[in-house]
Amino acid sequence: MTSKRWAPDQRAANGTSEGRAAIETPMGRAADGTPEMRAANGVPVRRTAGDASRQGTSGGVAEARVASGAAGKNAARLSRRSTWAELSPLLRLLILTQLAFNVGFFAVLPFLAEHLGTAIGMAGWMVGFVLGLRTFSQQGLFVVGGALADRYGVRPVVLAGCVLRIAGFAWLGYADEDWSVIGAVLLIGFAAALFSPAVESEVARQAVVWEESGGGPRTSVLALFTVAGQAGAFVGPLIGALLLAVDYRVVCLAGAGVFVLVLAGHFWLLPQHIPGRERVAVKGGLGGLLRNRRFLALCCAYGAYLLAYNQLYLLLPGEVERATGSQSALAWLFGLSSLLVVTAQLPVTRWVAERLDLRRSMTVGLVLIAAGFGVVAVALPAGWTGGVGLLPAAGFVVLLTVGQMLVAPAARAWVPDLAAQGRLGLYTGAMSSVSGLIVLVGSAGAGALTDVGVPGAVPWVVLAVVPVVSVLLLPRRSVRP
């Protein structure tokens, strides 16, 4: 499957650029003094006033090329502005859904650990257990949500997930005992396990439809989806921080309110049946998935990326504290990552789509991620501190984020090519579940390395090797994004 892409200089069947009748060469001057040209067949061609900018010299040719390049850049800008307008109403709804999901989620969850430790009085190990339980109930059960979306369609699964998320946030706002908090976070996690794979799988399917209809590479749609999610992850904590000045319960109720709006919007706008989406039985798909070695290889590579991304919360805080004496600079580094994705994801995706297929895109991205770990590993023995000591951490964040821009859209775009007919939801959910398991095991191993007293660079070196090794696991063939 290939996408239709406009080349900068499209050629007609005779080898000439479209819009030109022939190749012109200077051949003297006509009676009125204007330069005379001859076409490839030898027939003289009179130059018109419109040809004055190309007046028979190499400088004129250069000026024409500059003008052509400027026109191409203007056309590219126009194309970027019109991409959103060219998407179907369903795709626009689903992309805005991702934005709203993350605004509501990240308004609440970043402040949960502090709330549990101070307001509820939980022990540190219990706080970690609750946070891990939420992650497991979400990532680990994505495969369930994906299978249900294949069986019953996107609409009922998304609506059910929104109802559970509203109930979970409201419950969390009033929970004041351990058992009550655990019940609330389980509900919050399972809600995402329902609506996230349903939305993500349909976005991937619609991106393929958009590509096949000539709209452009599917990765452009998935990059928009990524940008919307990152924008929500950036705005959500700002809203939560403002509301936290009142009370954490108000934060939870505000998060629930966001999902009330999402629920109402999807109840009104999301169609009962989406054309082209087939409903299949829940049973029978898992066996084929487990035998699909190319898909499982993609899951492993994607898991390596997520394991690396998780080090923003595991290894990076320790490195920032070593360099500066506190973790206050973390907020700036997280902001840098979000800003890079929001501003650069779409241009990077367009540039890559013109040059690399899905496998090469993931390969380059994983190598950049490995280089980010390598930067810190090489700099650590020098023992730099202060502002200079923070530079390797900043380099890690930048390289990790750029790698993410290449890996995430490509991996999501690849799933439809590897999924069995009618099982895109199952496969989308399974990729998150398998990669979540890899993150769980890998993060435990990385944490163990930091506890056994090895030199500080060792965990960074080990985690630099993981993305490189995962490149070897990528399926050998892919389509152009």
C-alpha positions as CSV (number, residue, x, y, z in Angstrom):
1,M,0.0,0.0,0.0
2,T,1.5,3.3,-1.0
3,S,0.4,6.8,-0.5
4,K,-0.1,9.4,-3.2
5,R,2.6,12.1,-2.8
6,W,3.2,15.2,-4.9
7,A,6.9,15.4,-6.0
8,P,8.4,18.8,-6.2
9,D,8.8,18.5,-10.0
10,Q,6.4,16.1,-11.5
11,R,7.3,14.8,-15.0
12,A,5.1,14.2,-18.0
13,A,5.3,11.0,-20.1
14,N,7.8,12.6,-22.4
15,G,10.2,13.4,-19.5
16,T,9.6,17.1,-19.4
17,S,8.1,18.9,-16.4
18,E,4.4,19.2,-16.6
19,G,3.3,22.5,-17.8
20,R,6.2,22.9,-20.2
21,A,5.9,22.0,-23.9
22,A,9.5,21.4,-24.5
23,I,13.1,21.9,-23.4
24,E,14.2,25.4,-24.4
25,T,17.8,26.4,-25.4
26,P,19.0,29.9,-26.4
27,M,19.4,30.2,-30.2
28,G,20.0,33.9,-31.0
29,R,17.5,36.7,-31.3
30,A,14.3,37.4,-33.3
31,A,13.7,40.4,-35.5
32,D,12.4,42.5,-32.6
33,G,15.4,41.8,-30.5
34,T,13.9,39.4,-28.1
35,P,15.8,36.2,-27.5
36,E,14.8,33.4,-29.8
37,M,14.5,29.8,-28.4
38,R,14.3,26.4,-30.1
39,A,12.3,23.5,-28.8
40,A,13.6,20.0,-28.6
41,N,12.2,19.4,-32.1
42,G,14.1,22.4,-33.5
43,V,11.1,24.7,-34.0
44,P,11.9,28.3,-33.0
45,V,10.0,29.5,-29.9
46,R,9.4,33.2,-29.3
47,R,9.8,34.3,-25.8
48,T,7.0,36.3,-24.3
49,A,7.0,39.1,-21.7
50,G,6.4,36.4,-19.0
51,D,9.8,34.9,-19.9
52,A,11.7,38.1,-19.1
53,S,12.7,36.8,-15.7
54,R,14.6,34.0,-17.3
55,Q,16.5,36.2,-19.7
56,G,18.9,33.8,-21.4
57,T,21.5,33.7,-18.7
58,S,22.4,31.4,-15.9
59,G,21.5,34.2,-13.4
60,G,18.0,34.3,-14.9
61,V,17.6,30.6,-14.5
62,A,18.7,30.9,-10.9
63,E,16.1,33.6,-10.3
64,A,13.4,31.4,-11.8
65,R,14.4,28.6,-9.5
66,V,14.3,30.9,-6.5
67,A,10.8,32.0,-7.5
68,S,9.7,28.4,-8.0
69,G,11.1,27.4,-4.6
70,A,9.2,30.3,-2.9
71,A,6.0,29.2,-4.6
72,G,6.6,25.7,-3.4
73,K,7.1,26.8,0.2
74,N,3.9,28.9,0.0
75,A,2.0,25.9,-1.4
76,A,3.4,23.8,1.5
77,R,2.2,26.3,4.0
78,L,-1.3,26.4,2.4
79,S,-1.3,22.5,2.5
80,R,-0.5,22.6,6.2
81,R,-3.3,25.0,6.9
82,S,-5.8,23.0,4.9
83,T,-5.0,19.5,6.3
84,W,-7.4,19.9,9.2
85,A,-10.2,21.2,6.9
86,E,-9.7,18.2,4.6
87,L,-10.3,15.6,7.3
88,S,-13.7,14.0,7.6
89,P,-16.0,15.2,10.4
90,L,-15.4,11.8,12.1
91,L,-11.6,12.2,12.1
92,R,-11.9,15.7,13.5
93,L,-14.2,14.5,16.3
94,L,-11.8,11.7,17.2
95,I,-8.8,13.9,17.3
96,L,-10.6,16.5,19.4
97,T,-11.6,13.6,21.6
98,Q,-8.0,12.8,22.3
99,L,-7.4,16.4,23.3
100,A,-10.3,16.4,25.7
101,F,-9.4,13.0,27.2
102,N,-5.9,14.2,28.1
103,V,-7.1,17.6,29.4
104,G,-9.4,15.8,31.9
105,F,-7.0,13.1,32.8
106,F,-3.9,15.2,33.3
107,A,-5.8,17.8,35.3
108,V,-6.2,15.1,38.0
109,L,-3.5,12.4,37.9
110,P,-0.3,14.5,38.2
111,F,-1.4,15.6,41.7
112,L,-2.7,12.2,42.9
113,A,0.5,11.0,44.6
114,E,0.8,14.1,46.7
115,H,-2.9,13.9,47.6
116,L,-2.6,10.3,48.7
117,G,0.5,10.9,50.8
118,T,-0.6,14.1,52.5
119,A,-4.4,14.3,52.6
120,I,-5.1,10.5,52.8
121,G,-1.9,9.7,54.8
122,M,-0.8,6.6,52.7
123,A,2.6,5.1,53.2
124,G,5.1,5.6,50.3
125,W,4.9,1.9,49.2
126,M,1.1,2.1,49.2
127,V,1.2,5.2,47.0
128,G,3.4,3.4,44.5
129,F,1.1,0.4,44.6
130,V,-1.9,2.5,43.8
131,L,-0.2,4.3,40.9
132,G,1.0,1.0,39.5
133,L,-2.5,-0.5,39.9
134,R,-4.0,2.3,37.9
135,T,-1.4,1.8,35.1
136,F,-2.0,-1.9,35.0
137,S,-5.8,-1.6,34.9
138,Q,-5.4,0.8,32.0
139,Q,-2.5,-0.5,29.8
140,G,-2.9,-4.1,30.8
141,L,-6.6,-4.2,29.8
142,F,-6.3,-2.3,26.5
143,V,-6.6,-5.6,24.7
144,V,-10.0,-6.1,26.3
145,G,-11.2,-2.7,25.2
146,G,-9.9,-3.2,21.7
147,A,-11.7,-6.6,21.4
148,L,-15.0,-5.1,22.6
149,A,-14.7,-2.3,20.1
150,D,-14.3,-4.9,17.3
151,R,-17.4,-6.8,18.6
152,Y,-19.8,-4.0,19.5
153,G,-18.4,-0.9,17.6
154,V,-16.8,2.3,18.7
155,R,-19.8,4.2,20.0
156,P,-21.0,2.0,22.8
157,V,-17.4,1.2,24.1
158,V,-16.5,4.9,24.1
159,L,-19.7,6.0,25.8
160,A,-19.3,3.2,28.5
161,G,-15.7,4.3,29.1
162,C,-16.8,7.9,29.6
163,V,-19.4,6.9,32.1
164,L,-16.9,4.9,34.1
165,R,-14.3,7.7,34.0
166,I,-16.9,10.2,35.3
167,A,-17.8,7.8,38.1
168,G,-14.1,7.1,38.9
169,F,-13.1,10.8,39.1
170,A,-16.2,11.6,41.2
171,W,-15.5,8.6,43.5
172,L,-11.8,9.6,43.9
173,G,-12.8,13.1,44.9
174,Y,-14.7,11.8,47.9
175,A,-12.5,8.7,48.7
176,D,-10.8,9.0,52.1
177,E,-9.8,5.4,52.8
178,D,-7.4,3.0,51.2
179,W,-10.0,0.6,49.8
180,S,-12.0,3.4,48.4
181,V,-9.1,5.0,46.6
182,I,-8.1,1.6,45.1
183,G,-11.6,1.1,43.8
184,A,-11.7,4.6,42.3
185,V,-8.3,4.3,40.5
186,L,-9.3,0.8,39.2
187,L,-12.4,2.4,37.7
188,I,-10.4,5.3,36.2
189,G,-7.9,2.9,34.6
190,F,-10.5,0.5,33.2
191,A,-12.4,3.4,31.7
192,A,-9.4,4.3,29.6
193,A,-8.9,0.6,28.7
194,L,-12.3,0.9,27.0
195,F,-12.4,4.2,25.2
196,S,-8.7,4.7,24.3
197,P,-8.2,1.6,22.1
198,A,-11.6,2.2,20.5
199,V,-10.7,5.7,19.5
200,E,-7.1,4.9,18.5
201,S,-8.0,2.0,16.3
202,E,-10.7,4.0,14.5
203,V,-8.3,6.9,14.0
204,A,-5.8,4.4,12.5
205,R,-8.5,2.9,10.2
206,Q,-9.7,6.3,9.1
207,A,-6.1,7.4,8.5
208,V,-5.7,4.5,6.0
209,V,-9.0,5.4,4.3
210,W,-7.8,9.0,4.1
211,E,-4.5,7.9,2.6
212,E,-6.1,5.6,0.0
213,S,-8.5,8.4,-1.1
214,G,-5.4,10.5,-2.0
215,G,-5.6,12.8,1.1
216,G,-2.0,12.2,2.0
217,P,0.2,9.9,4.1
218,R,-1.6,8.2,7.0
219,T,1.1,9.3,9.4
220,S,0.0,12.9,9.0
221,V,-3.4,12.1,10.5
222,L,-1.7,10.1,13.3
223,A,0.7,13.0,14.0
224,L,-2.3,15.3,14.4
225,F,-3.7,12.8,16.9
226,T,-0.4,12.8,18.8
227,V,-0.2,16.6,18.8
228,A,-3.8,16.8,20.2
229,G,-2.9,14.4,23.0
230,Q,0.3,16.3,23.9
231,A,-1.6,19.6,23.9
232,G,-4.1,18.1,26.3
233,A,-1.3,16.8,28.5
234,F,0.2,20.3,28.6
235,V,-3.0,22.2,29.3
236,G,-4.5,19.7,31.8
237,P,-1.9,20.1,34.6
238,L,-2.2,23.9,34.3
239,I,-6.0,23.7,34.9
240,G,-5.4,21.2,37.7
241,A,-2.8,23.4,39.4
242,L,-5.2,26.4,39.4
243,L,-8.1,24.3,40.8
244,L,-5.8,22.7,43.4
245,A,-5.6,26.0,45.2
246,V,-9.3,25.3,46.2
247,D,-9.2,21.6,46.9
248,Y,-8.3,18.3,45.3
249,R,-11.9,17.3,45.3
250,V,-12.7,20.3,43.0
251,V,-9.9,19.1,40.7
252,C,-11.5,15.6,40.5
253,L,-15.0,17.0,39.9
254,A,-13.6,19.3,37.2
255,G,-12.0,16.3,35.5
256,A,-15.3,14.5,35.7
257,G,-17.0,17.5,34.2
258,V,-14.7,17.4,31.1
259,F,-15.8,13.8,30.5
260,V,-19.4,14.7,31.0
261,L,-18.9,17.1,28.0
262,V,-17.1,14.4,26.1
263,L,-19.9,11.9,26.8
264,A,-22.6,14.4,25.6
265,G,-20.7,15.3,22.5
266,H,-20.2,11.6,21.5
267,F,-23.7,10.7,22.3
268,W,-24.8,13.4,19.9
269,L,-22.2,13.2,17.2
270,L,-20.6,9.7,17.1
271,P,-22.5,7.6,14.5
272,Q,-24.1,4.3,15.5
273,H,-22.4,2.5,12.7
274,I,-19.2,3.7,10.9
275,P,-19.2,2.7,7.2
276,G,-16.5,0.1,6.4
277,R,-16.1,-1.1,10.0
278,E,-17.0,-4.8,10.4
279,R,-18.2,-6.3,13.7
280,V,-16.6,-9.6,14.6
281,A,-17.0,-12.1,17.4
282,V,-14.8,-11.6,20.5
283,K,-13.6,-15.2,20.3
284,G,-11.1,-16.4,17.8
285,G,-8.8,-13.4,17.3
286,L,-6.3,-13.9,20.1
287,G,-4.8,-17.1,18.7
288,G,-4.0,-15.5,15.3
289,L,-2.6,-12.5,17.1
290,L,-0.2,-14.6,19.1
291,R,1.0,-16.4,16.0
292,N,1.6,-13.1,14.2
293,R,5.3,-12.8,14.7
294,R,5.6,-9.6,12.6
295,F,3.1,-7.9,14.8
296,L,4.6,-9.1,18.0
297,A,8.0,-7.9,16.8
298,L,6.5,-4.4,16.3
299,C,5.0,-4.6,19.8
300,C,8.5,-5.3,21.2
301,A,10.0,-2.4,19.3
302,Y,7.2,-0.1,20.5
303,G,7.7,-1.4,24.0
304,A,11.4,-0.4,23.8
305,Y,10.3,3.1,22.9
306,L,7.8,3.3,25.8
307,L,10.4,1.9,28.2
308,A,12.7,4.7,27.2
309,Y,10.0,7.3,27.5
310,N,9.2,6.0,31.0
311,Q,12.7,7.1,32.1
312,L,11.4,10.7,32.1
313,Y,9.9,9.6,35.4
314,L,12.5,7.2,36.7
315,L,16.1,8.0,35.7
316,L,15.7,11.6,34.6
317,P,14.6,13.0,38.0
318,G,17.6,11.5,39.7
319,E,20.0,12.9,37.1
320,V,18.4,16.4,37.4
321,E,18.8,16.3,41.2
322,R,22.4,15.1,40.9
323,A,23.2,18.0,38.6
324,T,21.3,20.8,40.3
325,G,20.6,19.7,43.8
326,S,16.8,19.7,43.3
327,Q,14.1,18.5,40.9
328,S,12.7,21.9,40.1
329,A,14.2,21.9,36.6
330,L,12.1,18.9,35.7
331,A,9.0,21.0,35.0
332,W,11.0,23.0,32.5
333,L,12.3,19.8,30.8
334,F,8.8,18.4,30.6
335,G,7.6,21.7,29.2
336,L,10.4,21.5,26.6
337,S,9.2,18.1,25.5
338,S,5.6,19.1,25.2
339,L,6.5,22.3,23.3
340,L,8.7,20.3,20.8
341,V,5.8,17.8,20.1
342,V,3.2,20.5,19.7
343,T,5.3,22.7,17.4
344,A,7.4,20.2,15.5
345,Q,5.4,17.0,15.2
346,L,3.6,17.8,12.0
347,P,6.6,19.3,10.1
348,V,8.7,16.4,11.1
349,T,6.1,13.9,10.1
350,R,5.6,15.5,6.7
351,W,9.4,15.6,6.1
352,V,9.7,11.9,7.1
353,A,6.7,10.8,5.0
354,E,8.5,12.1,1.8
355,R,11.7,10.2,2.5
356,L,11.3,7.2,4.7
357,D,9.0,4.2,4.9
358,L,7.5,3.0,8.3
359,R,10.4,0.7,9.1
360,R,13.1,3.3,8.4
361,S,11.2,6.0,10.3
362,M,11.0,3.7,13.4
363,T,14.7,2.8,13.0
364,V,15.9,6.4,12.9
365,G,13.6,7.3,15.8
366,L,14.9,4.4,18.0
367,V,18.5,5.2,17.2
368,L,17.9,8.9,18.2
369,I,16.4,7.6,21.5
370,A,19.5,5.5,22.1
371,A,21.7,8.5,21.4
372,G,19.8,10.4,24.0
373,F,20.8,7.8,26.7
374,G,24.3,7.8,25.3
375,V,24.7,11.6,25.8
376,V,24.0,11.3,29.5
377,A,26.1,8.1,29.9
378,V,29.1,9.8,28.3
379,A,28.8,13.0,30.3
380,L,28.2,11.4,33.7
381,P,31.8,10.5,34.5
382,A,32.8,14.2,34.1
383,G,30.6,15.0,37.1
384,W,29.3,18.3,35.8
385,T,26.9,20.2,38.0
386,G,24.8,23.4,37.8
387,G,23.6,24.7,34.5
388,V,26.3,22.9,32.5
389,G,25.5,19.7,34.3
390,L,21.8,20.0,33.2
391,L,22.8,20.1,29.5
392,P,23.1,16.3,29.1
393,A,19.6,15.9,30.6
394,A,18.3,18.5,28.2
395,G,20.0,16.7,25.3
396,F,18.4,13.4,26.4
397,V,14.9,15.0,26.5
398,V,15.3,16.6,23.1
399,L,16.6,13.4,21.4
400,L,14.0,11.3,23.1
401,T,11.2,13.6,22.0
402,V,12.4,13.8,18.4
403,G,12.7,10.0,18.4
404,Q,9.1,9.8,19.8
405,M,7.9,12.0,16.9
406,L,9.3,9.4,14.4
407,V,8.4,6.2,16.3
408,A,4.9,6.8,17.6
409,P,3.0,7.8,14.4
410,A,4.9,5.1,12.4
411,A,4.1,2.3,14.8
412,R,0.4,3.3,14.9
413,A,0.3,3.5,11.1
414,W,1.9,0.1,10.8
415,V,-0.7,-1.8,12.8
416,P,-3.5,-1.8,10.2
417,D,-1.1,-3.5,7.8
418,L,-0.4,-6.3,10.2
419,A,-3.8,-6.7,11.8
420,A,-6.2,-9.5,10.8
421,Q,-9.4,-8.4,9.0
422,G,-11.9,-6.8,11.4
423,R,-9.5,-7.1,14.3
424,L,-7.9,-3.6,14.3
425,G,-9.2,-2.8,17.8
426,L,-7.8,-6.0,19.2
427,Y,-4.4,-5.4,17.7
428,T,-4.3,-1.8,18.7
429,G,-5.1,-2.7,22.3
430,A,-2.7,-5.6,22.3
431,M,0.2,-3.4,21.2
432,S,-0.4,-1.2,24.2
433,S,-0.8,-4.2,26.6
434,V,2.3,-6.0,25.4
435,S,4.4,-2.8,25.4
436,G,3.0,-2.0,28.9
437,L,4.2,-5.3,30.2
438,I,7.7,-4.6,28.7
439,V,7.7,-1.2,30.5
440,L,6.7,-2.9,33.7
441,V,9.5,-5.5,33.6
442,G,12.1,-3.1,32.1
443,S,11.4,-0.3,34.6
444,A,11.8,-2.8,37.5
445,G,15.2,-3.8,36.0
446,A,16.3,-0.2,35.6
447,G,15.2,0.6,39.1
448,A,17.2,-2.4,40.4
449,L,20.3,-1.1,38.6
450,T,20.0,2.2,40.5
451,D,19.8,0.3,43.8
452,V,22.7,-2.1,43.5
453,G,25.4,0.6,43.6
454,V,26.7,0.4,40.0
455,P,28.3,3.5,38.5
456,G,25.7,6.1,37.6
457,A,26.3,5.7,33.8
458,V,25.5,2.0,33.8
459,P,21.7,2.2,33.7
460,W,21.9,4.8,30.9
461,V,24.3,2.6,28.9
462,V,22.0,-0.5,29.3
463,L,18.9,1.6,28.3
464,A,20.8,2.9,25.3
465,V,21.3,-0.6,24.1
466,V,17.7,-1.6,24.3
467,P,16.4,0.6,21.5
468,V,19.3,-0.4,19.2
469,V,18.5,-4.1,19.8
470,S,14.8,-3.5,19.1
471,V,15.7,-2.2,15.7
472,L,16.8,-5.7,14.8
473,L,13.3,-7.0,15.7
474,L,11.4,-4.7,13.4
475,P,9.5,-6.5,10.5
476,R,11.6,-6.4,7.3
477,R,8.9,-5.0,5.1
478,S,6.6,-2.1,5.5
479,V,4.6,0.4,3.4
480,R,5.5,4.0,2.8
481,P,3.8,6.2,5.5
